[in-house]
């Protein structure tokens, strides 16, 4: 079920990327398991940052020093 939801999200990601370009935000974040090359290219070609397939909690934990 979860993997099906991810594939559904990836199907609509180019449309979401186009809508993202209409707002004043510098970074587009797609959660871990979500990656779409066309959407990433579109975002980056328009001068914005695209981060995909990365969990913000995991990324934050990797920056902590022990």
C-alpha positions in Angstrom: 0.0 0.0 0.0 2.7 2.5 1.0 4.8 1.8 -2.2 1.6 2.3 -4.2 1.1 5.7 -2.6 4.7 6.7 -3.5 4.3 5.7 -7.1 1.1 7.8 -7.2 2.9 10.8 -5.8 5.7 10.4 -8.4 3.2 10.3 -11.2 1.9 13.8 -10.2 5.3 15.3 -9.2 5.9 17.2 -12.5 2.5 18.9 -12.0 3.4 19.7 -8.4 6.8 21.1 -9.6 5.1 23.4 -12.1 2.8 24.8 -9.3 5.8 25.2 -7.0 7.5 27.4 -9.6 4.5 29.8 -9.3 5.3 30.6 -5.6 8.2 32.5 -4.0 10.1 29.5 -2.5 13.7 28.8 -3.2 13.7 25.0 -2.3 11.5 22.1 -3.3 11.7 19.1 -1.0 10.5 15.6 -1.9 10.5 13.1 1.0 12.5 9.9 1.1 11.4 7.5 -1.6 10.1 10.2 -3.9 12.3 11.1 -6.9 11.3 12.3 -10.4 14.1 13.4 -12.8 11.8 15.5 -15.0 10.4 17.4 -12.0 14.0 17.9 -10.7 15.2 19.2 -14.0 12.3 21.6 -14.4 12.8 23.1 -10.9 16.6 23.5 -11.4 16.3 25.0 -14.8 14.2 27.7 -13.2 17.0 28.6 -10.8 15.6 26.8 -7.7 16.9 24.0 -5.6 15.4 20.5 -5.8 16.0 18.1 -3.0 14.5 14.6 -3.6 14.5 11.2 -1.9 15.7 12.5 1.5 14.1 12.4 4.9 14.5 15.7 6.7 14.7 13.9 10.1 17.4 11.5 8.9 19.3 14.4 7.2 19.2 16.4 10.5 20.3 13.4 12.5 23.3 13.0 10.2 24.5 16.5 11.0 24.5 16.1 14.8 27.8 15.5 16.5 27.9 12.9 19.3 
